Every structure is written in structure tokens, then in C-alpha cells.
Amino acid sequence: MSKLLLATNNQGKVKEIQALLSDLPIELVTPDSLGVELQVDEHGQTYAENAALKAVAFAKVTGLITLADDSGLEVDALDGLPGLHSARFSSRPGATDADRRAYLLQRLQGQARPWTARFRCVIALAAADQPLQFAEGICEGEIIPQERGLNGFGYDPIFLFPALGKTLAVLSMAEKNQLSHRARAVMAARPLLAGIVLKY
């Protein structure tokens, strides 16, 4: 069975991706499970560039097929912010997810609602002697001022699907894996991944 390295130790991401790829004949591993410590400078100007930087770096160190993603929340009222800076969007260092949500809502005060937004995710797949391959997923919604739900992570509690009346943090894992940006990117990457695995 081929091993696929997920270039993240974020357990929220790992659980989502595991659920989406559980039927493929691959063993999913993480840097933590391999004892690999690697800090990648995500200095790219796009999600694809950042995902590629991580995928290539971890593939070189481990020799494994590697899946890396970069994603962000794009809020129209803030001209696309936080975007690439979603994981670091705060007015102070060492901020938690809750701090970042509070800071985002603070920045939106005074802006007319609805605060339309989208999550965007780009996945990069890297393997030795193979060209990099990419897949993208997007989900549309809006930001709401009150948090709802205890599932998920990041901005999930304030990202609403208007048609459902639910935030990402209210959805079950099964529901999220049909609708989320990461789920859509992973599903788009499945045929690419299957093609790479068959070569090893």
C-alpha cells in the first residue's frame, strides 16, 4: 500500500482529508507520525505557490508522495482579505482561532450586510520525478456576527451557508465533506492522486 504524506499536523484538516480518501488503497501519514520537523516559509503570492512550496519540501525530505494545501477566506467587503493571510489575520502575535474571528468581525463593523465571502483551497501533489499537480475547491457563503456551532476550526463558526441556514461549524463531517472548499479540492485531486499512486 502506497503512503501519502499530508503536509500538515492540523488535526482538523487531517480528519477531513482522511474521511474523503478512506476508500483509496493508500496509507495516510503526517509529519508528526513520521517524526519529521520541517518549517516551510510560505512566501508565495498565491495559494497554489504556497501549497507547492510545502508539497515539494516535504516530498524531498521524506521521499513520499505528498499532498499539501493552502486555503483562505476571502471577504468581499474587505476586498478579499484575509485571503493568503487567513491563518495569521490578527492585530497581535500568538492569536488563537477565536482571536482571529473576533478581529475579522471587528474589521467588518460598519460594513453593510450581507458580508459575502468564500473559502478557497488549492491542493498540490508532489512526487519524485513527477510534475506538480494542482486541484482547487471553492465554497460560497457569508460571514455572520454571531458564532454558531462547535465543529470545525478556524473561521467555520462564522461562515454561513445561507441556503442551509447553517455555519460550517454546525455541519456534520459528512455534510462538510460535501460542501467545504477543502472537500471539493480533495475530490478534484482524487483522480490525480490515483494516477500518481498507480505509478508507484
FENGIPE-V920742 format. One record per residue. N is the residue number from 1. RES is the residue in one letter. SS is DSSP state (a for helix, b for strand, c for the rest). PHI is phi in degrees with one decimal (NA if undefined). D_LAST is the distance of its C-alpha to the last C-alpha in Angstrom with 1 decimal. Layout:
N/RES/SS/PHI/D_LAST, N/RES/SS/PHI/D_LAST
This chain:
1/M/c/NA/9.5, 2/S/b/-70.4/7.3, 3/K/b/-98.0/9.9, 4/L/b/-120.9/11.3, 5/L/b/-88.2/14.2, 6/L/b/-89.8/17.2, 7/A/c/-80.5/19.2, 8/T/c/-158.7/22.4, 9/N/c/-112.9/24.7, 10/N/c/-72.2/26.8, 11/Q/a/-65.9/27.0, 12/G/a/-63.4/28.3, 13/K/a/-64.2/25.2, 14/V/a/-59.0/22.9, 15/K/a/-63.5/24.8, 16/E/a/-62.2/24.7, 17/I/a/-69.5/21.0, 18/Q/a/-57.4/20.4, 19/A/a/-63.6/22.8, 20/L/a/-78.2/21.2, 21/L/a/-112.7/17.6, 22/S/c/-62.3/18.8, 23/D/c/-90.7/18.0, 24/L/c/-87.6/14.2, 25/P/c/-78.9/12.1, 26/I/b/-135.1/11.2, 27/E/b/-101.4/13.3, 28/L/b/-87.2/15.2, 29/V/b/-129.9/16.5, 30/T/b/-121.4/19.2, 31/P/a/-55.6/20.5, 32/D/a/-59.3/23.4, 33/S/a/-67.3/21.5, 34/L/a/-96.2/19.8, 35/G/c/72.5/23.1, 36/V/c/-96.3/22.1, 37/E/c/-115.6/25.1, 38/L/c/-147.5/24.6, 39/Q/c/-102.2/27.0, 40/V/c/-106.1/26.0, 41/D/c/-76.9/28.9, 42/E/c/-85.9/28.6, 43/H/c/-101.9/30.9, 44/G/c/-65.7/29.4, 45/Q/c/-97.2/31.9, 46/T/c/-139.5/29.7, 47/Y/a/-60.9/27.4, 48/A/a/-61.8/24.5, 49/E/a/-65.1/25.3, 50/N/a/-66.9/25.5, 51/A/a/-62.1/22.2, 52/A/a/-65.3/20.6, 53/L/a/-56.9/22.4, 54/K/a/-70.0/21.1, 55/A/a/-61.6/17.4, 56/V/a/-65.7/17.3, 57/A/a/-61.5/19.4, 58/F/a/-71.9/17.5, 59/A/a/-65.4/14.1, 60/K/a/-66.4/15.9, 61/V/a/-70.8/17.6, 62/T/a/-100.7/14.9, 63/G/c/75.0/11.8, 64/L/c/-102.5/10.2, 65/I/b/-58.6/9.3, 66/T/b/-127.9/13.0, 67/L/b/-111.5/15.3, 68/A/b/-129.3/18.9, 69/D/b/-132.6/22.0, 70/D/b/-136.2/25.5, 71/S/b/-146.1/28.3, 72/G/b/-163.3/32.0, 73/L/b/-101.6/35.2, 74/E/b/-116.0/37.3, 75/V/b/-103.8/40.9, 76/D/a/-61.2/43.0, 77/A/a/-66.3/46.3, 78/L/a/-108.9/44.8, 79/D/c/56.6/43.5, 80/G/c/94.0/39.8, 81/L/c/-72.7/40.1, 82/P/b/-77.7/38.5, 83/G/a/54.2/35.4, 84/L/a/-59.2/33.1, 85/H/a/-98.9/35.5, 86/S/a/-56.2/35.3, 87/A/a/-76.4/34.0, 88/R/a/-126.6/36.8, 89/F/c/-81.3/39.6, 90/S/c/-162.8/42.6, 91/S/c/-91.0/45.9, 92/R/c/-146.0/45.3, 93/P/c/-70.9/42.6, 94/G/c/71.5/41.0, 95/A/c/-70.3/41.3, 96/T/c/-91.0/39.9, 97/D/a/-56.4/38.5, 98/A/a/-62.1/42.0, 99/D/a/-62.7/43.5, 100/R/a/-67.8/41.3, 101/R/a/-63.2/42.2, 102/A/a/-62.8/45.9, 103/Y/a/-67.0/45.7, 104/L/a/-61.1/44.2, 105/L/a/-64.7/47.0, 106/Q/a/-62.1/49.5, 107/R/a/-66.7/48.4, 108/L/a/-88.6/48.7, 109/Q/c/-58.6/52.3, 110/G/c/92.4/54.7, 111/Q/c/-87.2/52.1, 112/A/c/-66.1/52.8, 113/R/c/-92.9/50.7, 114/P/c/-74.5/48.4, 115/W/b/-91.0/46.0, 116/T/b/-63.6/43.2, 117/A/b/-159.0/39.8, 118/R/b/-147.6/36.1, 119/F/b/-97.5/32.9, 120/R/b/-127.1/30.1, 121/C/b/-132.0/26.5, 122/V/b/-121.1/23.8, 123/I/b/-106.1/20.2, 124/A/b/-117.7/17.9, 125/L/b/-114.3/14.1, 126/A/b/-123.6/12.8, 127/A/c/-149.1/9.6, 128/A/c/-55.7/10.0, 129/D/c/61.2/11.2, 130/Q/c/-123.4/11.0, 131/P/c/-66.9/14.4, 132/L/c/-60.2/15.6, 133/Q/b/-127.3/16.0, 134/F/b/-130.5/18.9, 135/A/b/-144.9/20.6, 136/E/b/-130.0/24.2, 137/G/b/-138.7/26.4, 138/I/b/-134.4/30.2, 139/C/b/-132.1/32.8, 140/E/b/-98.2/36.6, 141/G/b/-172.0/39.4, 142/E/b/-150.1/42.1, 143/I/b/-89.3/43.1, 144/I/c/-117.9/45.9, 145/P/c/-78.4/48.2, 146/Q/c/-111.2/48.0, 147/E/c/-71.3/44.9, 148/R/c/-136.7/43.9, 149/G/c/97.0/41.5, 150/L/c/-117.4/39.9, 151/N/c/-86.1/36.2, 152/G/c/75.5/33.7, 153/F/c/-158.1/34.1, 154/G/c/61.4/35.1, 155/Y/c/-91.1/37.3, 156/D/a/-51.5/36.5, 157/P/a/-67.4/40.1, 158/I/a/-117.0/41.7, 159/F/b/-103.4/39.4, 160/L/b/-102.2/41.0, 161/F/b/-93.0/40.0, 162/P/c/-55.9/43.5, 163/A/c/-64.7/42.9, 164/L/c/-95.1/42.0, 165/G/c/69.5/44.3, 166/K/b/-128.6/41.6, 167/T/b/-88.6/39.8, 168/L/c/-60.3/36.1, 169/A/c/-80.1/37.4, 170/V/c/-92.7/39.2, 171/L/c/-64.0/36.3, 172/S/c/-72.7/34.5, 173/M/a/-59.2/30.7, 174/A/a/-63.0/30.4, 175/E/a/-67.6/32.7, 176/K/a/-62.3/31.1, 177/N/a/-79.1/27.6, 178/Q/a/-106.9/29.2, 179/L/a/-117.2/31.1, 180/S/c/-71.9/29.9, 181/H/a/-60.0/28.4, 182/R/a/-67.8/25.4, 183/A/a/-61.1/24.8, 184/R/a/-66.6/25.2, 185/A/a/-68.3/22.7, 186/V/a/-63.7/20.1, 187/M/a/-63.5/20.8, 188/A/a/-68.1/20.5, 189/A/a/-83.6/17.1, 190/R/a/-53.8/15.7, 191/P/a/-64.4/14.9, 192/L/a/-64.5/13.4, 193/L/a/-63.9/11.2, 194/A/a/-61.0/10.3, 195/G/a/-65.1/9.4, 196/I/a/-69.4/7.1, 197/V/a/-60.1/5.4, 198/L/a/-64.2/5.5, 199/K/c/-84.7/3.8, 200/Y/c/-112.7/0.0
